[in-house]
Amino acid sequence: MEDKDKNKAEIYKQIALFTTIPFVLAVGPIVGWFIGKLLDKWLHTAPYLMYLFILLGLLGGGREVYNIIKRASKE
């Protein structure tokens, strides 16, 4: 019985990890857009910094997804 509960807990833990992936992929580019938009307005460089920071947000989100999958596969 104890093994069943432990197995269920592991499954729920992995589900929780995998449900964070869409949020991680969405938040990075949104934050990048916001920072890029502010810097473009301040430095009068529109739209170049916005594009740069959106790309950096996508790359950061992709890296974090890779780390989440790697962490889930270890457990």
Jmol script that loads the backbone (N, CA, C; Angstrom):
load data "model"
ATOM      1  N   MET A   1       0.818  -1.190   0.000  1.00  0.00           N
ATOM      2  CA  MET A   1       0.000   0.000   0.000  1.00  0.00           C
ATOM      3  C   MET A   1       0.865   1.258   0.000  1.00  0.00           C
ATOM      4  N   GLU A   2       1.947   1.224   0.757  1.00  0.00           N
ATOM      5  CA  GLU A   2       2.823   2.386   0.860  1.00  0.00           C
ATOM      6  C   GLU A   2       3.495   2.687  -0.477  1.00  0.00           C
ATOM      7  N   ASP A   3       3.850   1.638  -1.217  1.00  0.00           N
ATOM      8  CA  ASP A   3       4.462   1.837  -2.535  1.00  0.00           C
ATOM      9  C   ASP A   3       3.491   2.495  -3.504  1.00  0.00           C
ATOM     10  N   LYS A   4       2.217   2.125  -3.405  1.00  0.00           N
ATOM     11  CA  LYS A   4       1.197   2.722  -4.266  1.00  0.00           C
ATOM     12  C   LYS A   4       1.068   4.219  -4.000  1.00  0.00           C
ATOM     13  N   ASP A   5       1.045   4.585  -2.713  1.00  0.00           N
ATOM     14  CA  ASP A   5       0.932   6.000  -2.349  1.00  0.00           C
ATOM     15  C   ASP A   5       2.165   6.782  -2.797  1.00  0.00           C
ATOM     16  N   LYS A   6       3.318   6.166  -2.656  1.00  0.00           N
ATOM     17  CA  LYS A   6       4.563   6.821  -3.069  1.00  0.00           C
ATOM     18  C   LYS A   6       4.579   7.010  -4.583  1.00  0.00           C
ATOM     19  N   ASN A   7       4.112   6.007  -5.319  1.00  0.00           N
ATOM     20  CA  ASN A   7       4.051   6.086  -6.776  1.00  0.00           C
ATOM     21  C   ASN A   7       3.071   7.169  -7.213  1.00  0.00           C
ATOM     22  N   LYS A   8       1.924   7.256  -6.539  1.00  0.00           N
ATOM     23  CA  LYS A   8       0.944   8.298  -6.850  1.00  0.00           C
ATOM     24  C   LYS A   8       1.527   9.680  -6.604  1.00  0.00           C
ATOM     25  N   ALA A   9       2.255   9.823  -5.510  1.00  0.00           N
ATOM     26  CA  ALA A   9       2.867  11.115  -5.187  1.00  0.00           C
ATOM     27  C   ALA A   9       3.871  11.518  -6.262  1.00  0.00           C
ATOM     28  N   GLU A  10       4.636  10.568  -6.750  1.00  0.00           N
ATOM     29  CA  GLU A  10       5.604  10.852  -7.817  1.00  0.00           C
ATOM     30  C   GLU A  10       4.900  11.277  -9.104  1.00  0.00           C
ATOM     31  N   ILE A  11       3.808  10.604  -9.422  1.00  0.00           N
ATOM     32  CA  ILE A  11       3.043  10.953 -10.624  1.00  0.00           C
ATOM     33  C   ILE A  11       2.484  12.364 -10.502  1.00  0.00           C
ATOM     34  N   TYR A  12       1.924  12.696  -9.337  1.00  0.00           N
ATOM     35  CA  TYR A  12       1.384  14.046  -9.132  1.00  0.00           C
ATOM     36  C   TYR A  12       2.486  15.101  -9.186  1.00  0.00           C
ATOM     37  N   LYS A  13       3.644  14.756  -8.687  1.00  0.00           N
ATOM     38  CA  LYS A  13       4.779  15.684  -8.724  1.00  0.00           C
ATOM     39  C   LYS A  13       5.198  15.962 -10.169  1.00  0.00           C
ATOM     40  N   GLN A  14       5.243  14.923 -10.993  1.00  0.00           N
ATOM     41  CA  GLN A  14       5.598  15.113 -12.400  1.00  0.00           C
ATOM     42  C   GLN A  14       4.518  15.880 -13.150  1.00  0.00           C
ATOM     43  N   ILE A  15       3.266  15.623 -12.845  1.00  0.00           N
ATOM     44  CA  ILE A  15       2.179  16.375 -13.476  1.00  0.00           C
ATOM     45  C   ILE A  15       2.304  17.850 -13.128  1.00  0.00           C
ATOM     46  N   ALA A  16       2.608  18.145 -11.873  1.00  0.00           N
ATOM     47  CA  ALA A  16       2.777  19.538 -11.455  1.00  0.00           C
ATOM     48  C   ALA A  16       3.932  20.193 -12.199  1.00  0.00           C
ATOM     49  N   LEU A  17       5.028  19.467 -12.372  1.00  0.00           N
ATOM     50  CA  LEU A  17       6.164  20.016 -13.119  1.00  0.00           C
ATOM     51  C   LEU A  17       5.782  20.302 -14.565  1.00  0.00           C
ATOM     52  N   PHE A  18       5.096  19.361 -15.190  1.00  0.00           N
ATOM     53  CA  PHE A  18       4.765  19.528 -16.607  1.00  0.00           C
ATOM     54  C   PHE A  18       3.684  20.580 -16.848  1.00  0.00           C
ATOM     55  N   THR A  19       2.843  20.843 -15.868  1.00  0.00           N
ATOM     56  CA  THR A  19       1.837  21.887 -16.062  1.00  0.00           C
ATOM     57  C   THR A  19       2.436  23.284 -15.966  1.00  0.00           C
ATOM     58  N   THR A  20       3.640  23.409 -15.455  1.00  0.00           N
ATOM     59  CA  THR A  20       4.291  24.724 -15.421  1.00  0.00           C
ATOM     60  C   THR A  20       4.863  25.114 -16.776  1.00  0.00           C
ATOM     61  N   ILE A  21       5.041  24.153 -17.668  1.00  0.00           N
ATOM     62  CA  ILE A  21       5.681  24.426 -18.958  1.00  0.00           C
ATOM     63  C   ILE A  21       4.949  25.492 -19.776  1.00  0.00           C
ATOM     64  N   PRO A  22       3.633  25.433 -19.961  1.00  0.00           N
ATOM     65  CA  PRO A  22       2.983  26.495 -20.750  1.00  0.00           C
ATOM     66  C   PRO A  22       3.152  27.884 -20.143  1.00  0.00           C
ATOM     67  N   PHE A  23       3.135  27.957 -18.823  1.00  0.00           N
ATOM     68  CA  PHE A  23       3.305  29.253 -18.172  1.00  0.00           C
ATOM     69  C   PHE A  23       4.718  29.793 -18.371  1.00  0.00           C
ATOM     70  N   VAL A  24       5.698  28.915 -18.277  1.00  0.00           N
ATOM     71  CA  VAL A  24       7.088  29.329 -18.487  1.00  0.00           C
ATOM     72  C   VAL A  24       7.280  29.817 -19.918  1.00  0.00           C
ATOM     73  N   LEU A  25       6.685  29.112 -20.874  1.00  0.00           N
ATOM     74  CA  LEU A  25       6.817  29.516 -22.274  1.00  0.00           C
ATOM     75  C   LEU A  25       6.096  30.824 -22.568  1.00  0.00           C
ATOM     76  N   ALA A  26       5.038  31.119 -21.837  1.00  0.00           N
ATOM     77  CA  ALA A  26       4.284  32.349 -22.089  1.00  0.00           C
ATOM     78  C   ALA A  26       4.882  33.557 -21.377  1.00  0.00           C
ATOM     79  N   VAL A  27       5.356  33.381 -20.162  1.00  0.00           N
ATOM     80  CA  VAL A  27       5.807  34.514 -19.352  1.00  0.00           C
ATOM     81  C   VAL A  27       7.091  35.130 -19.895  1.00  0.00           C
ATOM     82  N   GLY A  28       8.027  34.323 -20.362  1.00  0.00           N
ATOM     83  CA  GLY A  28       9.299  34.853 -20.867  1.00  0.00           C
ATOM     84  C   GLY A  28       9.131  35.886 -21.970  1.00  0.00           C
ATOM     85  N   PRO A  29       8.442  35.553 -23.050  1.00  0.00           N
ATOM     86  CA  PRO A  29       8.245  36.541 -24.115  1.00  0.00           C
ATOM     87  C   PRO A  29       7.411  37.748 -23.691  1.00  0.00           C
ATOM     88  N   ILE A  30       6.448  37.546 -22.799  1.00  0.00           N
ATOM     89  CA  ILE A  30       5.629  38.678 -22.343  1.00  0.00           C
ATOM     90  C   ILE A  30       6.478  39.659 -21.546  1.00  0.00           C
ATOM     91  N   VAL A  31       7.297  39.149 -20.650  1.00  0.00           N
ATOM     92  CA  VAL A  31       8.195  40.021 -19.886  1.00  0.00           C
ATOM     93  C   VAL A  31       9.197  40.681 -20.827  1.00  0.00           C
ATOM     94  N   GLY A  32       9.710  39.919 -21.799  1.00  0.00           N
ATOM     95  CA  GLY A  32      10.626  40.484 -22.785  1.00  0.00           C
ATOM     96  C   GLY A  32       9.988  41.594 -23.593  1.00  0.00           C
ATOM     97  N   TRP A  33       8.726  41.396 -23.979  1.00  0.00           N
ATOM     98  CA  TRP A  33       8.009  42.433 -24.722  1.00  0.00           C
ATOM     99  C   TRP A  33       7.878  43.697 -23.884  1.00  0.00           C
ATOM    100  N   PHE A  34       7.506  43.527 -22.620  1.00  0.00           N
ATOM    101  CA  PHE A  34       7.313  44.672 -21.735  1.00  0.00           C
ATOM    102  C   PHE A  34       8.619  45.441 -21.532  1.00  0.00           C
ATOM    103  N   ILE A  35       9.703  44.735 -21.228  1.00  0.00           N
ATOM    104  CA  ILE A  35      11.001  45.391 -21.021  1.00  0.00           C
ATOM    105  C   ILE A  35      11.472  46.048 -22.307  1.00  0.00           C
ATOM    106  N   GLY A  36      11.358  45.327 -23.428  1.00  0.00           N
ATOM    107  CA  GLY A  36      11.780  45.884 -24.713  1.00  0.00           C
ATOM    108  C   GLY A  36      10.993  47.118 -25.096  1.00  0.00           C
ATOM    109  N   LYS A  37       9.694  47.094 -24.853  1.00  0.00           N
ATOM    110  CA  LYS A  37       8.840  48.245 -25.162  1.00  0.00           C
ATOM    111  C   LYS A  37       9.256  49.461 -24.334  1.00  0.00           C
ATOM    112  N   LEU A  38       9.513  49.248 -23.044  1.00  0.00           N
ATOM    113  CA  LEU A  38       9.942  50.355 -22.189  1.00  0.00           C
ATOM    114  C   LEU A  38      11.290  50.923 -22.635  1.00  0.00           C
ATOM    115  N   LEU A  39      12.233  50.041 -22.934  1.00  0.00           N
ATOM    116  CA  LEU A  39      13.553  50.509 -23.369  1.00  0.00           C
ATOM    117  C   LEU A  39      13.483  51.197 -24.724  1.00  0.00           C
ATOM    118  N   ASP A  40      12.659  50.685 -25.625  1.00  0.00           N
ATOM    119  CA  ASP A  40      12.486  51.329 -26.928  1.00  0.00           C
ATOM    120  C   ASP A  40      11.918  52.737 -26.775  1.00  0.00           C
ATOM    121  N   LYS A  41      10.970  52.881 -25.879  1.00  0.00           N
ATOM    122  CA  LYS A  41      10.374  54.199 -25.656  1.00  0.00           C
ATOM    123  C   LYS A  41      11.398  55.158 -25.054  1.00  0.00           C
ATOM    124  N   TRP A  42      12.196  54.646 -24.132  1.00  0.00           N
ATOM    125  CA  TRP A  42      13.181  55.470 -23.440  1.00  0.00           C
ATOM    126  C   TRP A  42      14.355  55.835 -24.349  1.00  0.00           C
ATOM    127  N   LEU A  43      14.810  54.875 -25.163  1.00  0.00           N
ATOM    128  CA  LEU A  43      15.986  55.088 -26.013  1.00  0.00           C
ATOM    129  C   LEU A  43      15.641  55.452 -27.457  1.00  0.00           C
ATOM    130  N   HIS A  44      14.348  55.487 -27.804  1.00  0.00           N
ATOM    131  CA  HIS A  44      13.888  55.804 -29.167  1.00  0.00           C
ATOM    132  C   HIS A  44      14.505  54.859 -30.203  1.00  0.00           C
ATOM    133  N   THR A  45      14.424  53.569 -29.933  1.00  0.00           N
ATOM    134  CA  THR A  45      14.995  52.562 -30.829  1.00  0.00           C
ATOM    135  C   THR A  45      13.942  51.586 -31.343  1.00  0.00           C
ATOM    136  N   ALA A  46      12.678  51.968 -31.292  1.00  0.00           N
ATOM    137  CA  ALA A  46      11.589  51.054 -31.649  1.00  0.00           C
ATOM    138  C   ALA A  46      11.787  50.482 -33.041  1.00  0.00           C
ATOM    139  N   PRO A  47      11.493  49.258 -33.238  1.00  0.00           N
ATOM    140  CA  PRO A  47      11.047  48.152 -32.396  1.00  0.00           C
ATOM    141  C   PRO A  47      12.167  47.172 -32.083  1.00  0.00           C
ATOM    142  N   TYR A  48      13.418  47.587 -32.253  1.00  0.00           N
ATOM    143  CA  TYR A  48      14.534  46.637 -32.206  1.00  0.00           C
ATOM    144  C   TYR A  48      14.737  45.987 -30.843  1.00  0.00           C
ATOM    145  N   LEU A  49      14.710  46.756 -29.774  1.00  0.00           N
ATOM    146  CA  LEU A  49      14.908  46.166 -28.452  1.00  0.00           C
ATOM    147  C   LEU A  49      13.731  45.281 -28.050  1.00  0.00           C
ATOM    148  N   MET A  50      12.540  45.641 -28.494  1.00  0.00           N
ATOM    149  CA  MET A  50      11.380  44.803 -28.207  1.00  0.00           C
ATOM    150  C   MET A  50      11.574  43.415 -28.831  1.00  0.00           C
ATOM    151  N   TYR A  51      11.993  43.381 -30.085  1.00  0.00           N
ATOM    152  CA  TYR A  51      12.236  42.093 -30.743  1.00  0.00           C
ATOM    153  C   TYR A  51      13.350  41.318 -30.050  1.00  0.00           C
ATOM    154  N   LEU A  52      14.399  42.017 -29.670  1.00  0.00           N
ATOM    155  CA  LEU A  52      15.524  41.367 -28.999  1.00  0.00           C
ATOM    156  C   LEU A  52      15.085  40.735 -27.678  1.00  0.00           C
ATOM    157  N   PHE A  53      14.341  41.482 -26.881  1.00  0.00           N
ATOM    158  CA  PHE A  53      13.939  40.960 -25.580  1.00  0.00           C
ATOM    159  C   PHE A  53      12.866  39.878 -25.692  1.00  0.00           C
ATOM    160  N   ILE A  54      12.026  39.930 -26.704  1.00  0.00           N
ATOM    161  CA  ILE A  54      11.080  38.829 -26.930  1.00  0.00           C
ATOM    162  C   ILE A  54      11.857  37.559 -27.269  1.00  0.00           C
ATOM    163  N   LEU A  55      12.867  37.688 -28.120  1.00  0.00           N
ATOM    164  CA  LEU A  55      13.703  36.538 -28.468  1.00  0.00           C
ATOM    165  C   LEU A  55      14.427  35.995 -27.238  1.00  0.00           C
ATOM    166  N   LEU A  56      14.969  36.899 -26.421  1.00  0.00           N
ATOM    167  CA  LEU A  56      15.633  36.456 -25.194  1.00  0.00           C
ATOM    168  C   LEU A  56      14.646  35.756 -24.255  1.00  0.00           C
ATOM    169  N   GLY A  57      13.419  36.244 -24.192  1.00  0.00           N
ATOM    170  CA  GLY A  57      12.392  35.594 -23.380  1.00  0.00           C
ATOM    171  C   GLY A  57      12.057  34.203 -23.890  1.00  0.00           C
ATOM    172  N   LEU A  58      11.987  34.063 -25.208  1.00  0.00           N
ATOM    173  CA  LEU A  58      11.731  32.741 -25.791  1.00  0.00           C
ATOM    174  C   LEU A  58      12.874  31.776 -25.494  1.00  0.00           C
ATOM    175  N   LEU A  59      14.095  32.260 -25.639  1.00  0.00           N
ATOM    176  CA  LEU A  59      15.252  31.409 -25.366  1.00  0.00           C
ATOM    177  C   LEU A  59      15.323  31.019 -23.891  1.00  0.00           C
ATOM    178  N   GLY A  60      15.063  31.977 -23.018  1.00  0.00           N
ATOM    179  CA  GLY A  60      15.052  31.679 -21.586  1.00  0.00           C
ATOM    180  C   GLY A  60      13.953  30.700 -21.217  1.00  0.00           C
ATOM    181  N   GLY A  61      12.780  30.861 -21.814  1.00  0.00           N
ATOM    182  CA  GLY A  61      11.682  29.930 -21.568  1.00  0.00           C
ATOM    183  C   GLY A  61      12.006  28.534 -22.075  1.00  0.00           C
ATOM    184  N   GLY A  62      12.616  28.456 -23.253  1.00  0.00           N
ATOM    185  CA  GLY A  62      13.015  27.159 -23.796  1.00  0.00           C
ATOM    186  C   GLY A  62      14.045  26.470 -22.927  1.00  0.00           C
ATOM    187  N   ARG A  63      14.974  27.252 -22.410  1.00  0.00           N
ATOM    188  CA  ARG A  63      15.997  26.685 -21.524  1.00  0.00           C
ATOM    189  C   ARG A  63      15.361  26.159 -20.235  1.00  0.00           C
ATOM    190  N   GLU A  64      14.429  26.903 -19.701  1.00  0.00           N
ATOM    191  CA  GLU A  64      13.762  26.474 -18.474  1.00  0.00           C
ATOM    192  C   GLU A  64      12.910  25.226 -18.713  1.00  0.00           C
ATOM    193  N   VAL A  65      12.273  25.124 -19.863  1.00  0.00           N
ATOM    194  CA  VAL A  65      11.513  23.912 -20.202  1.00  0.00           C
ATOM    195  C   VAL A  65      12.456  22.716 -20.274  1.00  0.00           C
ATOM    196  N   TYR A  66      13.616  22.911 -20.877  1.00  0.00           N
ATOM    197  CA  TYR A  66      14.620  21.844 -20.937  1.00  0.00           C
ATOM    198  C   TYR A  66      15.012  21.402 -19.523  1.00  0.00           C
ATOM    199  N   ASN A  67      15.237  22.375 -18.631  1.00  0.00           N
ATOM    200  CA  ASN A  67      15.602  22.041 -17.252  1.00  0.00           C
ATOM    201  C   ASN A  67      14.469  21.316 -16.523  1.00  0.00           C
ATOM    202  N   ILE A  68      13.230  21.713 -16.772  1.00  0.00           N
ATOM    203  CA  ILE A  68      12.081  21.048 -16.137  1.00  0.00           C
ATOM    204  C   ILE A  68      11.992  19.599 -16.594  1.00  0.00           C
ATOM    205  N   ILE A  69      12.143  19.372 -17.890  1.00  0.00           N
ATOM    206  CA  ILE A  69      12.070  18.006 -18.421  1.00  0.00           C
ATOM    207  C   ILE A  69      13.226  17.164 -17.893  1.00  0.00           C
ATOM    208  N   LYS A  70      14.398  17.762 -17.826  1.00  0.00           N
ATOM    209  CA  LYS A  70      15.569  17.053 -17.305  1.00  0.00           C
ATOM    210  C   LYS A  70      15.356  16.678 -15.836  1.00  0.00           C
ATOM    211  N   ARG A  71      14.821  17.606 -15.054  1.00  0.00           N
ATOM    212  CA  ARG A  71      14.558  17.366 -13.635  1.00  0.00           C
ATOM    213  C   ARG A  71      13.501  16.278 -13.458  1.00  0.00           C
ATOM    214  N   ALA A  72      12.475  16.293 -14.297  1.00  0.00           N
ATOM    215  CA  ALA A  72      11.404  15.296 -14.187  1.00  0.00           C
ATOM    216  C   ALA A  72      11.899  13.908 -14.574  1.00  0.00           C
ATOM    217  N   SER A  73      12.806  13.836 -15.529  1.00  0.00           N
ATOM    218  CA  SER A  73      13.296  12.523 -15.954  1.00  0.00           C
ATOM    219  C   SER A  73      14.266  11.925 -14.934  1.00  0.00           C
ATOM    220  N   LYS A  74      14.918  12.766 -14.132  1.00  0.00           N
ATOM    221  CA  LYS A  74      15.804  12.250 -13.082  1.00  0.00           C
ATOM    222  C   LYS A  74      15.006  11.591 -11.969  1.00  0.00           C
ATOM    223  N   GLU A  75      13.851  12.167 -11.686  1.00  0.00           N
ATOM    224  CA  GLU A  75      13.026  11.653 -10.589  1.00  0.00           C
ATOM    225  C   GLU A  75      12.194  10.545 -11.123  1.00  0.00           C
TER     226      GLU A  75
END
end "model"
wireframe off; spacefill off
backbone 0.3
color backbone group
